[in-house]
Amino acid sequence: MKIISDIIKLNTKGNGDLLDITAKLSRALESSKLKAGNLTVFVIGSTAAITTFEYEPGLIEDIKDMYEKLIPRKEHYHHDETWNDANGFSHLRSALQGPSLTIPFSDGRLFLGTWQQVVLAEFDNRPRNRQVVVQIIGE
């Protein structure tokens, strides 16, 4: 059993930025030379998340609409009173979605569906420099 850790650095545009990171994860797995195991993706920070969905323009807009309906940006949030940074909605969206995802792999390939991509969801109200930890455990 071997454990390999790496960091992917990304720049986001702020709230609503959804970045397909599938190819970066596949390259990290390929570089590891591991054939079977699990790959875990974790975004550092409390205003971003990791998820999967079919990364196509219509669904990208649907995802943005869903977050706005569930946790509206213009609402009042108690967190905003603490820091006066107006990003309470960002923290709630991130907490709802979650910061990590584990994907099994075999024969050096991630077990993802044909139309399933891994996506970093940026929820903060400003552009951010993100670090995504990739940890690969396998043989």
N, C-alpha and C positions, 0 to 999 in steps of 0.2 A: 504494500500500500504506500502510495506517495501523495504528498500534499504540495500543491504549487499555488502560490498567491501572486496576484498581479493587480495593478491599478490602472484603470482607464480614465483619462482626464477628458472632460467634456465642457464646452461652453454653451450655456443655454441663453435663450432670449427672454426668459421670465415666464410668468403664468401662461399656461396653455401650450408651451413648447413640448412636443412629444417627439422623442428621438428614437429611431430604430437602431438598436445596438446589437442586433443579431449577428451581423457579419463580424463585428469586433470580438464577440464572444466565441464565434466559430474559429477565428484566427488564434485566439488565446488557447483554445482547446487543441488545435492543430500543433501549435508551438510546444505544448506540453508533452506531446508524444504519447499521452495516455490513451488507452483504448476503451476502457469501461470504468464507470463510476458516476460521480455526481459533480455538477458544476453549480456553485452558488454565486449569485449576483447580489450585491448589497450596495445601496447608495448611501454615502455618508451625508448626514444632514437631516433635519426634521421638517423640511418643506419640499421634498421630492419623493418619488416612489418608483418602484419597478413593477411592471405588469406584462401581460401578453395580450395581443389581439391582432386581427388582420390589419396590417398597416397599409390602408388605402384611404384616399382623400375623403370619401363619404363617411367612413367609420371614424376617422380622425375627428371630423366635425361633430359626429354623434357623441363621441367620448367627451369632447369639450363641453357640449350641451348638457350631457348627463351630470358632469361635475358641477356645472353652474346651477342646475335644478336641485341637486342634492344639497350643495353647500354654496349658496350664492355669495359672490364676491362683495356685494354692496350691503350685506347684513352687518349688524353690530355684533362683535364677538368680544368677550371679556378679555381675551388675550391682548386685544388692541389697546386696552386701558393700561396694561402692564408696561408695554414698551413703546406705545404710540407709533408702531410701524405698519399698521393696517394690513397685517398679513395673518390674522387669525384664521381666515378661510384656508390659507395655504397649509397651516399646521393640521387642520381638521381633515382636509383632503388627503394629505400624506398619511395621517394616522389611519384613515379609512382604507386606503389602498395597501399600505405597507411598504417597507424599505427593501425587501429581499424576495428572492425567488430561487428555488432549487430545481435544476433540470437534470434528469438522468441522461447518460450517454453510453453508447455501445459502438464498437467498431470505429471509434474516434469521431462519431457524429452525434450531435444533440438530438434527443427525442423530441422534436417539435413537429407539429402538423404542417401540412403543405402551406397553409395560409396563416400560420402562427408565427408572429415575430415577437421578440423581447423588446420592450419599450421603456425608456426612462421618461417619467412624467414629471415635468417641472411645474410646481405650483406656486413658487414664491413670486412676489409682486415686482421683482426686478431681475435682470440678468444675473446668472450665477456661474461660477467656475465649480464644476462638480467633479468629485472623485467617486468612481464606481469600483468597488473591490470585487475581484473575480477570484474565487478560491475553487480549485479543482482537486478533487480527492478521487483517487482511483489507481488502476494498475495498467 
